[in-house]
Amino acid sequence: MSRLEAGGPEDMNKRLRVPLLSVFATLAFAGNSLLCRVALRDTTIDAASFTAIRLASGALMLVILLRLRGVRHPVAGGSWPMALMLFVYAAFFSFAYRDLTAATGALLLFGAVQLTKMAWGLWQGERLAGIRLAGLTIALAGLVVLLLPGLAAPPPLAAALMIGAGAA
């Protein structure tokens, strides 16, 4: 009997949950980049208005979801610093996409998110070795190549804004 058969469907569901959620999250983030880029390129909306609409509609959706779950008065659990980070992400993201392609913006954003997560882990005492160190080295090399001056290099301010969005 294989390992999958021995554990039954529940064990397989548990093993597939994180990879499937990771794929879904990655597709959602990529879709977000594509939709933002199209909205800022193909419509007359400006980056500030787009950011305000995104944040307001996100807050409204959260209220609706809480109401559907029967939560009438949620316990205050957020924080102003995290709210500020969400605003920084949304604003930097929108302003960066005025001058970046969807692919370049997504690459910079995803890279910055991963580097921020790794830096936090190192700050908290995690150590890099083996495959993690190799992955980090390859990712950093790709980011450096992307940002080198040349024909395909993104505008520096837009790249810095997107990296800031990813860090936020």
PyMOL commands that set and color helices and strands:
alter all, ss='L'
color gray80, all
select helices_A, chain A and resi 3-42+47-68+80-96+102-123+130-147+156-167
alter helices_A, ss='H'
color red, helices_A
deselect
rebuild
show_as cartoon
